[in-house]
Amino acid sequence: MLKYFGTDGVRGEANKSLTPEMAFKLGRTGGYILTRHKKDDEQAKVLVSRDTRISGEMLEYSLISGLLSVGIEVLECGVITTPGLSYLVRAQGADAGVQISASHNPVEDNGIKFFGSDGLKLSDALEEEIEKLIDATEDTLPRPSAQGLGTVTDFQEGASKYLQFLENTVPEELDGIKVVLDGANGAASHLVSRLFADCGVDFTTIATHPNGLNINDQVGATHTEKLQEEVVKQGAQLGLAFDGDADRCIAVDEKGHEVDGDHIMYIIGSYLHEQGRLKHDTIVTTVMSNLGFTKALEKKGIKNVRTQVGDRYVSEKMWENGYNLGGEQSGHVIISDYHNTGDGMLTGLQLMLVMKKTGKSLTELLADFKEYPQRLINVFVKDKNSWKQHQAILDVIAEVEQEMGDNGRLLVRPSGTQEMLRVMAEGPTQEQTDQWVDRVVEVVKKEMA
């Protein structure tokens, strides 16, 4: 098991568990691992970007110092979305990219995630190599003192290149649809107005004024309440909410109801299927996707392949088998005809394109999607990885699963980014589902909280 890396890079409370010292080590070791294929006369190039958190600059300077110390040329992109960085790594022919962000987490957290030259997140094997260098008793990596040191180049124009790419994924203007955009006071805040204006959209925005402390603060993809109210208030056809680094998109329909990643993939997947463009008639999701999603797809002749939780596992399954649509219930949606990672703004544009092409509202597009009652509770625990060592937890899980039979589903797993255990159940009624989850949570709290 990896020591520092979770499902989405290295995360922790900024300046405490994720310190400038650790950022320097990650830059130095990660930069070396990802550029070691370069010949001596070739300059390695790595792109670095961040979201709007107040701790971003502190970690960015330390990370860049680590990269420079092993002779890497750094292109500093400033504040840009994670999928924006992923795109620019490939577009610029860079060796790697590093995003400083904790995505949907609260402002006190931050994270560092690496991308390879293909714009994809690193494999477990590469992350393990980086960790071994971090924990090595002696640092034997190169230390050029003058010639051979890395340099930093400002690359603020990268944002414009990325926005042009997104605009080119839409073959026509998206006029006639009124939308409210929620930037989560994050990395998309200064991008959404430019993009959606260029696409001919009638839009208004909320949460697009970051101050370093308000990222994800009761707004964005994990807190859609304000967006729901605003959509109804303005009589908009939909709302689109992004998270702190804008790799997620959660929508809101014209009635103010939340439309999650499962619903979005169902709409886009159904449209692609009807157009003969859904490769292998398959959508890849994680085990968190609703049973109703799978059953609705089956009625359309679409298969649902599931992976463990984490968008990189969805991505890996897609590349292995040539699928072109996948994602997570949480709003990570990968449309590989355009991009190789989850991209909230791209997802929003494609969702609007389906609405424009079909002339249907989100409610109409989801008419055949019957969701199973579901409940998810996150329980903060002392050691998330030790839960299987508690026999009482294993016993209550077995009891609940026996009661469920074929009429429900229970999933217990540790969070990939926080010290918590996630308990999720689906069942025939909300009351029964709630009872099952509450029984398991009660034992988890007693044993581990």
Disulfide bonds with the S-S distance in Angstrom:
none
